[in-house]
């Protein structure tokens, strides 16, 4: 894969999300996190081919109960689904999202499954959005923090939209507008 640090050298705050790692290691959660954020940076810069290339390299992971890795894979899967839909490939997008739903049934412990499903539902209702952190960073003129919070916010909005089962965020057009607005702001900050 191309030198991503070089590709994103003009992106402000890139090093705040992506850390230096010696080698590719798809079993290393930190490497997976970097690759997920690299794909979001590529997407932010409208380089969907690069984003998809990065995403497909890490989304082959089959869930084995390790949430240290799955957290980053899941973030990659929802962005890959979004890109597939933008390319009119809804069948591929659905296959990716189905993988996320399958994790809810992982294992034999029914209590753990129930807890996972409740946490999943809360996430779909926006529990992890933390918009107030973006507002506070903006009010304090802290562009780096605003950018970091925006990136997480965008990732969560994409998660909610791609899963598509939120009661609170049931207007897909409004949700799309929120995503686009925040992508524009993140792009504006990152290219200052």
C-alpha positions in Angstrom: 0.0 0.0 0.0 1.2 3.5 -0.8 2.8 5.7 1.9 -0.3 7.1 3.5 1.7 9.6 5.6 2.9 11.1 2.4 -0.6 11.1 0.9 -2.0 13.0 3.9 1.0 15.2 4.5 -1.1 18.4 3.9 -3.9 17.3 6.2 -3.7 19.3 9.4 -3.9 17.2 12.6 -3.4 13.9 10.7 -0.8 12.9 13.3 -3.3 13.5 16.1 -5.4 10.6 15.0 -2.8 8.3 13.3 0.3 7.1 15.2 3.5 5.8 13.8 3.6 2.0 13.5 6.6 0.1 12.3 4.9 -2.6 10.2 1.5 -3.8 9.0 -0.1 -6.1 11.5 -3.7 -6.8 11.0 -3.9 -8.4 14.5 -2.8 -5.2 16.2 -5.7 -3.0 17.3 -3.6 0.2 17.0 -2.7 -0.7 13.3 -6.4 -1.3 12.6 -7.3 2.0 14.2 -4.8 3.8 12.0 -6.1 2.2 8.9 -9.7 3.0 9.8 -8.7 6.7 10.3 -6.6 6.7 7.1 -9.7 5.5 5.2 -11.8 8.3 6.8 -9.1 10.9 5.8 -9.1 9.5 2.2 -12.9 9.8 2.2 -12.8 13.3 3.6 -10.5 14.3 0.7 -12.9 12.7 -1.8 -10.4 9.9 -2.6 -12.9 7.1 -2.5 -10.7 4.7 -4.4 -7.9 4.9 -1.8 -10.5 4.8 1.0 -12.0 1.6 -0.4 -8.6 0.1 -0.9 -7.7 0.7 2.7 -11.1 -0.5 3.9 -11.1 -3.7 2.0 -7.7 -4.5 3.4 -8.9 -4.5 7.0 -12.6 -5.5 6.8 -11.9 -9.1 6.0 -11.5 -9.7 9.7 -14.1 -12.1 11.0 -15.4 -11.2 14.5 -14.0 -13.4 17.2 -15.2 -11.6 20.3 -12.2 -9.2 20.5 -13.7 -5.7 20.7 -10.2 -4.1 20.8 -10.0 -5.0 17.1 -13.7 -5.0 16.2 -14.2 -1.4 17.2 -12.0 -0.3 14.4 -13.2 -2.9 11.9 -16.8 -1.8 12.6 -16.0 1.8 11.9 -14.4 0.7 8.6 -17.3 -1.5 7.6 -19.8 1.4 7.9 -17.7 3.6 5.7 -17.2 0.9 3.2 -21.0 0.3 3.1 -21.4 4.1 2.5 -18.9 4.0 -0.4 -20.6 0.9 -1.9 -24.0 2.7 -1.8 -22.5 5.8 -3.4 -21.3 3.5 -6.2 -24.8 2.0 -6.5 -23.7 -1.3 -5.0 -26.4 -1.8 -2.4 -26.0 -5.6 -2.3 -22.4 -5.3 -1.2 -23.3 -2.6 1.3 -26.0 -4.8 2.8 -23.5 -7.7 3.1 -21.1 -5.5 5.1 -23.8 -4.2 7.4 -25.1 -7.8 8.0 -21.7 -8.6 9.4 -22.2 -6.0 12.1 -25.6 -7.5 13.0 -24.1 -11.0 13.2 -21.8 -9.8 16.0 -24.8 -9.2 18.2 -25.5 -13.0 18.2 -21.9 -14.0 18.9 -21.3 -16.6 21.6 -23.6 -18.7 23.7 -24.1 -16.4 26.7 -27.7 -15.0 26.3 -27.1 -12.3 28.9 -24.1 -11.0 27.0 -26.1 -11.0 23.8 -28.9 -9.0 25.5 -26.4 -6.5 26.9 -24.7 -6.1 23.4 -28.1 -5.5 21.8 -29.0 -2.8 24.4 -25.7 -1.0 24.0 -26.1 -1.2 20.2 -29.5 0.3 20.4 -28.2 3.2 22.6 -25.5 3.8 20.1 -28.0 4.0 17.3 -29.9 6.6 19.3 -26.7 8.8 19.4 -25.3 8.0 22.8 -21.7 8.3 21.4 -22.2 11.5 19.4 -21.0 14.1 22.0 -21.8 17.1 19.8 -21.3 19.4 22.8 -17.6 18.6 22.7 -17.4 20.0 19.2 -19.3 23.1 20.2 -17.0 23.7 23.2 -13.9 23.2 21.1 -15.2 25.7 18.5 -16.1 28.2 21.2 -12.6 27.9 22.6 -11.0 28.3 19.2 -9.3 24.9 19.5 -9.3 23.7 15.9 -7.4 20.5 16.7 -9.9 19.4 19.3 -12.8 20.4 17.1 -11.3 18.4 14.2 -10.8 15.3 16.4 -14.3 15.4 17.8 -15.7 16.1 14.3 -14.0 13.0 13.0 -15.5 10.8 15.7 -18.9 12.5 15.3 -18.8 11.8 11.5 -17.9 8.2 12.1 -20.9 7.8 14.5 -23.3 9.6 12.2 -22.2 7.3 9.3 -22.7 4.3 11.7 -26.2 5.4 12.5 -27.1 6.1 8.9 -25.7 2.9 7.5 -27.4 0.7 10.2 -30.6 2.6 9.6 -32.6 1.5 12.6 -32.6 4.6 14.8 -35.8 5.9 16.2 -34.3 9.3 17.0 -32.5 9.6 13.6 -35.2 8.2 11.3 -35.1 11.0 8.7 -32.4 9.7 6.4 -32.2 13.0 4.4 -31.7 15.0 7.6 -29.0 12.6 8.8 -27.3 12.8 5.4 -27.3 16.6 5.6 -25.7 16.4 9.1 -23.0 14.1 7.8 -22.3 16.3 4.8 -22.2 19.5 6.9 -19.7 18.0 9.3 -17.6 16.5 6.6 -17.4 20.0 5.0 -16.3 21.5 8.4 -13.7 18.8 9.1 -12.3 19.2 5.6 -12.2 23.0 6.0 -10.3 22.7 9.2 -7.9 20.0 8.0 -6.9 21.9 4.9 -6.4 25.3 6.6 
